[in-house]
Amino acid sequence: MELQQIRYFLAVDRHASFSRAAAACEVSQPALTQAVKKLEDEVGGELFHREGKRLVLTALGRLIQPALEQAVDGAQSARQLADNFRRLRQAPLRVGLQTTIGPVRVAAFLAAFHRRHPGVEITVEDGQGPALTDKLEKGVLDLALLSGAQPLAEAFRSDKLYAEPYVVVLPAGHPLGRLAQIRLADGDGEAYVDRLSCELREAVMALTREAGVNLYATFRSDREDWVEAMVQAGLGFAFMPAYSIRSRELHLRPLVEPEVSRDVLAVDVRGRTRSPAARLFLEEIKDFAWEPPAPVPAGAGSGPASSPAPAG
């Protein structure tokens, strides 16, 4: 059953005449008549009978007419959706965001992208890295923004967006706040808040053991909002990615000796054709101005250090 046959059938129903239906469809009457005859052969019965000079639907024709109308309407809707998809007028885009990647800088990009391309309908889904790569493979997600701290499987391709340093996060009045930058050794014996969700946590802990640095964990959580809240409440300091910190009440200091950083990557499935929306999103996110955080003034410690400013 071809869509053109269905259109000719519906035209005959509207005009009650093969000749008028053929004129409306801009096709020869024999071609239209033959198409309707083929449709009758497929459904196994006559669809029209004559009443004087008019053609009217048979009982079989009346029975299937609503379904055939729906088929044409569905095809038209599908074409419209496909056209909107190609022209980015109503194009869905599903983006995964690793939970440990802070939303502020990414939100600045998403806002800028939306202003330029309001027809791209973005859904952001957060989760752990393995869960997001699994959804990429299954086609549930188009792209994912992931930490490069862990290696990716060969099935994926990636583009580096920016490098993110780890910093020391302090409450107001903390003794380490007198320092413009903090060495790992400076934290020896200090209470700290353990950020369990950090993909670099084990590497940092290994460095502390090698250096003989003793840290006393007063609180542990895999939720960054809780880590920030506990630091702000004075339970200790924490190591956090610089662009993940949302509270402006906290003091930030660069972590040195050693410096620790991670790359943030845009990831999708190797060899898979990107949709127009995904292709545009990737092009623009790679070109986005990922500005560094404001520098911490030397000797600052009486007030909050400047939080990383979102790029615009």
VODRENDO-675356 format. One record per residue (C-alpha): residue in one letter; y, z, x. Coordinates in steps of 0.1 Angstrom, whole numbers, padded with zeros to 4 digits, always signed. Last residue first. Example, Ala and Ser with C-alpha at 12.3 -4.5 7.8 and 13.67 -1.06 7.14 Angstrom:
BEGIN
S-0011+0071+0137
A-0045+0078+0123
***
This chain:
BEGIN
G+0343+0285+0299
A+0324+0308+0322
P+0318+0343+0310
A+0335+0369+0332
P+0312+0392+0352
S+0323+0428+0346
S+0352+0441+0365
A+0344+0474+0381
P+0349+0504+0358
G+0374+0530+0370
S+0378+0557+0397
G+0354+0540+0421
A+0371+0512+0439
G+0371+0514+0477
A+0372+0477+0482
P+0379+0459+0449
V+0348+0444+0432
P+0350+0406+0430
A+0350+0388+0396
P+0317+0374+0387
P+0308+0338+0398
E+0316+0309+0376
W+0289+0287+0361
A+0309+0256+0355
F+0285+0236+0334
D+0272+0203+0349
K+0235+0213+0346
I+0241+0227+0311
E+0257+0193+0301
E+0228+0171+0312
L+0202+0194+0298
F+0218+0196+0264
L+0222+0158+0263
R+0186+0152+0271
A+0175+0179+0246
A+0196+0164+0218
P+0184+0128+0225
S+0147+0141+0225
R+0131+0145+0259
T+0100+0124+0267
R+0073+0146+0282
G+0064+0139+0318
R+0067+0174+0331
V+0072+0199+0303
D+0106+0217+0302
V+0126+0242+0323
A+0162+0250+0328
L+0163+0274+0357
V+0181+0306+0367
D+0177+0314+0404
R+0172+0350+0415
S+0190+0373+0439
V+0185+0403+0462
E+0207+0410+0492
P+0190+0434+0517
E+0209+0450+0531
V+0234+0444+0504
L+0236+0451+0467
P+0271+0443+0453
R+0287+0471+0433
L+0292+0474+0395
H+0308+0503+0377
L+0299+0506+0340
E+0322+0509+0310
R+0324+0472+0305
S+0289+0471+0291
R+0273+0437+0289
I+0254+0434+0322
S+0230+0405+0324
Y+0253+0384+0346
A+0249+0406+0377
P+0212+0410+0375
M+0204+0447+0375
F+0195+0475+0399
A+0201+0509+0383
F+0221+0541+0389
G+0214+0576+0376
L+0211+0596+0344
G+0249+0597+0339
A+0251+0586+0302
Q+0264+0552+0314
V+0232+0547+0334
M+0212+0557+0303
A+0231+0533+0281
E+0227+0504+0305
V+0190+0510+0308
W+0187+0513+0270
D+0205+0480+0265
E+0183+0464+0291
R+0151+0472+0273
D+0120+0475+0295
S+0127+0512+0299
R+0123+0539+0325
F+0143+0571+0329
T+0148+0597+0357
A+0133+0576+0384
Y+0138+0594+0418
L+0142+0568+0446
N+0129+0574+0481
V+0139+0549+0508
G+0114+0546+0536
A+0126+0511+0544
E+0091+0495+0537
R+0088+0516+0505
T+0123+0506+0493
L+0115+0469+0500
A+0083+0471+0480
M+0102+0486+0451
V+0126+0457+0452
A+0097+0431+0452
E+0080+0450+0424
R+0112+0449+0403
L+0119+0413+0408
E+0106+0402+0373
C+0128+0430+0359
S+0114+0443+0325
L+0108+0478+0339
R+0144+0486+0347
D+0140+0520+0363
V+0171+0543+0360
Y+0180+0560+0392
A+0183+0594+0408
E+0195+0593+0444
G+0172+0605+0472
D+0178+0573+0492
G+0202+0550+0473
D+0223+0543+0504
A+0193+0528+0521
L+0194+0499+0497
R+0229+0491+0509
I+0258+0494+0486
Q+0291+0475+0486
A+0326+0487+0480
L+0315+0523+0484
R+0332+0552+0466
G+0310+0545+0435
L+0280+0557+0454
P+0290+0593+0445
H+0289+0585+0407
G+0321+0593+0389
A+0317+0568+0361
P+0281+0555+0358
L+0267+0530+0383
V+0251+0496+0383
V+0240+0482+0416
V+0240+0445+0418
Y+0214+0417+0418
P+0227+0382+0425
E+0223+0353+0401
A+0219+0317+0414
Y+0228+0290+0390
L+0215+0261+0369
K+0184+0250+0389
D+0165+0222+0372
S+0128+0225+0363
R+0097+0205+0357
F+0065+0220+0342
A+0028+0212+0343
E+0026+0222+0379
A+0028+0258+0370
L+0061+0276+0376
P+0066+0302+0404
Q+0081+0336+0395
A+0116+0346+0405
G+0129+0313+0391
S+0141+0331+0359
L+0138+0310+0328
L+0160+0290+0304
A+0136+0271+0281
L+0136+0236+0267
D+0121+0218+0237
L+0102+0247+0222
V+0073+0248+0198
G+0058+0218+0217
K+0026+0236+0226
E+0034+0233+0263
L+0069+0247+0258
K+0054+0275+0236
D+0031+0285+0265
T+0061+0284+0289
L+0080+0308+0266
A+0051+0333+0264
P+0047+0333+0301
G+0084+0339+0307
Q+0089+0368+0283
G+0107+0362+0251
D+0139+0349+0235
E+0142+0322+0209
V+0174+0303+0205
T+0178+0278+0177
I+0203+0251+0182
E+0215+0226+0155
V+0231+0197+0173
G+0256+0182+0148
P+0284+0203+0162
H+0283+0185+0195
R+0315+0192+0215
R+0323+0226+0199
H+0286+0234+0200
F+0283+0227+0237
A+0313+0250+0245
A+0298+0278+0224
L+0264+0273+0239
F+0279+0275+0274
A+0297+0307+0267
A+0265+0321+0251
V+0246+0314+0283
R+0272+0334+0303
V+0270+0364+0280
P+0233+0363+0270
G+0218+0380+0300
I+0185+0366+0313
T+0158+0393+0312
T+0145+0382+0278
Q+0138+0346+0290
L+0157+0322+0267
G+0138+0295+0248
V+0157+0266+0233
R+0148+0248+0201
L+0170+0218+0193
P+0174+0204+0158
A+0195+0172+0154
Q+0217+0168+0124
R+0245+0145+0135
L+0231+0139+0170
R+0231+0101+0165
R+0194+0098+0171
F+0186+0128+0150
N+0210+0117+0122
D+0193+0083+0122
A+0158+0099+0121
L+0169+0122+0092
Q+0183+0092+0073
R+0152+0072+0079
A+0130+0101+0067
S+0152+0105+0036
Q+0148+0068+0028
A+0111+0070+0032
G+0109+0101+0010
D+0129+0084-0017
V+0106+0054-0016
A+0075+0076-0018
Q+0091+0097-0045
E+0096+0066-0066
L+0060+0056-0061
A+0048+0090-0073
P+0070+0088-0104
Q+0057+0053-0112
I+0020+0062-0109
L+0013+0072-0145
R+0038+0049-0162
G+0022+0019-0144
L-0013+0031-0154
A-0002+0033-0191
T+0013-0001-0187
L+0049-0006-0178
V+0071-0030-0196
L+0081-0066-0189
R+0105-0081-0214
K+0106-0116-0230
G+0084-0106-0259
E+0066-0074-0249
R+0048-0084-0217
H+0025-0062-0197
F+0031-0044-0164
L+0010-0023-0140
E-0023-0040-0143
G-0053-0022-0127
G-0071-0011-0096
V-0044+0006-0075
E-0048-0018-0046
D-0052-0049-0068
E-0021-0039-0087
L-0002-0036-0055
K-0014-0070-0044
K-0001-0084-0078
V+0033-0068-0072
A+0035-0085-0038
Q+0025-0118-0053
T+0052-0116-0080
L+0078-0107-0054
A+0069-0137-0031
P+0067-0161-0061
Q+0101-0149-0074
S+0118-0156-0040
V+0136-0126-0024
E+0171-0112-0026
C+0159-0079-0041
A+0182-0082-0071
A+0173-0119-0075
A+0136-0111-0073
A+0140-0083-0099
R+0159-0107-0122
S+0131-0133-0119
F+0103-0108-0123
S+0118-0092-0154
A+0121-0057-0169
H+0151-0051-0146
R+0144-0015-0136
D+0105-0018-0138
V+0106-0051-0119
A+0128-0034-0092
L+0103-0004-0090
F+0074-0028-0084
Y+0094-0047-0058
R+0102-0014-0039
I+0066-0004-0041
Q+0054-0037-0026
Q+0080-0033+0002
L+0067+0002+0010
E+0032-0012+0016
M+0000+0000+0000
***
